Amino acid sequence: MSGRLLLIPAIACLAFAIACTSGGEGPGGTDTAFDVDRALAHAEVLAVDIGSRPAGSANELAAADYIRAELASYGYEAELQPFPIETYEAVRSDLSVTYADGSSEIEATPLFGSASGTETEQLISAGLGYPGDFPAEAAGSIVLIERGEIEFSSKVANAEEAGAVAAVIYNDASGPFVGQLSETPGIPVLSIAREDGESLLDLMLNETLTATVDVEINVVSGESQNVVARPADGPCRIVVGGHYDSVPAGPGANDNGSGTAVVVELARTLAANGGGDVCFALFGAEEIGLVGSLAYIAALSPDELSGIEAMLNFDMLAVGTSWPLVGSTALVDLAGEVAEELAIPYDVSPSEPGGSDHAPFIEAGVPAVIFNCFCDSNYHTASDRFDFLERQRLEEAGALGLGLLEALLAA
């Protein structure tokens, strides 16, 4: 991206009609304003009519077909982009802990991408999993790590560097969780509920604990697909995207029916306003390691890749009170200017720029930003349902997305 990107004047009422009191009509009576009801309808199809959309499943394919048909109906050249995947089937995921007065079996789930293995060693606390959180005795031990602040893969890589033989990550909110690793580790990794993690920490204050981790994973080959759409007569200066798959545990309304719904409605709104050099990519298999976005980038020619000036990622939008902006500095700053002009609360998050589909673009040299809020207590659970989606959040996501697109296209 060349030069400083500047906002155009009067962003409060854009050509895309995001902040006007009424939206007007395009050719043939097409509504030119971002329509939150349309976005909610898409989210309902994904989370209610289709439901859980694990990578490689029939439901994931059904969602892809639905998205492709919608994008094609707006005039885009839309197609499915298949790619091979490997999914992980947990045969066994046991955790037992022995202490002075007995032992306990603790409900545990392997993180997607965990290695198989059986280990019995002392259980050691390792804080949040930063390099400095691992004591010397972590070498040869099983480490207990709190979820939060840094990616699971970073926590586990730090555990391996410290010499740990297995890792147990406990939730930073009430209840259990399902997680994924963006890189395959050499040790087994389990997740447990916050309550169980805190109980183990309490026991550690007074005695030595011995844990047994027993994980067996089957790797199953399959296929997923991206949905890619481009204007009929323009290049891809900007890519707008998000993942449409979900974890098996729930219907994935917020993660990421919400982001998918906003991207589809953004595509319709741009088409109704005459379009622009913007392409759309809805990624499959994000939940098992950003596989879809990696496949999308791998399929680009060098000229196509160098022609992309920015990527906007929409992931987990419909819950929260602010917008923590994460990504490439110049793009984050510009998104902040848009948010200020629209009086939408935001902050620049210190989080690592990984964990979602913008990260592979950044690694490939494309500036990228993610719109999301990693603040949903129903994340990766059966309670990630359509009825918890917040209408105002989708409206704000549409306004932020269109405002940033207009600024980028005008630069």
Buried (B, 14 or more C-beta within 10 A) or exposed (E): BEEEBEBEEEBEEBBBBBBBEEBEEBEEEBBBBBBBEBBBBBBBBBBBEBBBBBBBBEBBBBBBBBBBEBBBEBBBEBBBBBBEBBBBEBEEBBBBBBBEEEEBEBEBBBBBBBBBBBBBBBBBBBBBBBEEBBBEEBEEBBBBBBBEBBBBBBBBBBBBEBBBBBBBBBBEBEEBBBBBBBEBBEBBBBBBBBEBBEBBBEBBEEEEBBBBBBBBBEEEEBBBBBBBBBBEEEBBBBBBBBBBBBBBBBBBBBBBBBBBBBBBBBBBBBBBBEBBBBBBBBBBBBBBBBBBBBBBBEEBEEEEBEBBBBBBBBBBBBBBEBBBBBBBEBBBBBBBBBBEBBEBEBEBBEBEBBBBBBBBBBBBEBBBBBBBBBEBEBBBBEBBBBEBBBEEBBBBBBBBBBBBBBBBBEB
